[in-house]
Amino acid sequence: MRIAVPKEEVYDEKIRPLMTQIIEICREHKIANVCSFCLGLDPNKGGQVLACTTAMVTSEFEPDRRHVMAAHLITGTKTRVAIEEIETRRRGDRGVLMDKTMEKETPGKEAS
């Protein structure tokens, strides 16, 4: 019989190290990307989705419109978001972690 491992634990142990490498490579070569992992629901937060999202869509990464739109849709923001990790995951008693860098769009200029 297989014992179920919480998705957050699997992410932390197996996916996060790979994402760290991917983020470093994308940053070095200015490769736009959007990657999001749904890790389940947090019953302590009224069923809020536990997710870890990485999006590098600021102008320095020269993203196309689809990547920018995907980042907007996933993160729920109207600004251009470049983020190492937007984490809305519980980490024990440390609460919710968020680390994001925002680049505001120029007024009157649509995101590319």
ZIRAJO-V320106 format. One line per field, one symbol per residue. phi: phi as a letter, one per 40 degrees, with the letter a starting at -180 (. if undefined). Layout:
# ZIRAJO-V320106
phi: ???
This chain:
# ZIRAJO-V320106
phi: .cccbddcccddcbcdccccccdcccccbfccaaabbcbhbcccbggcccabbbabbcdccfccdccccccccccgbbccbbacacbbbcbgccgcbbbbbbbcccdgbccc
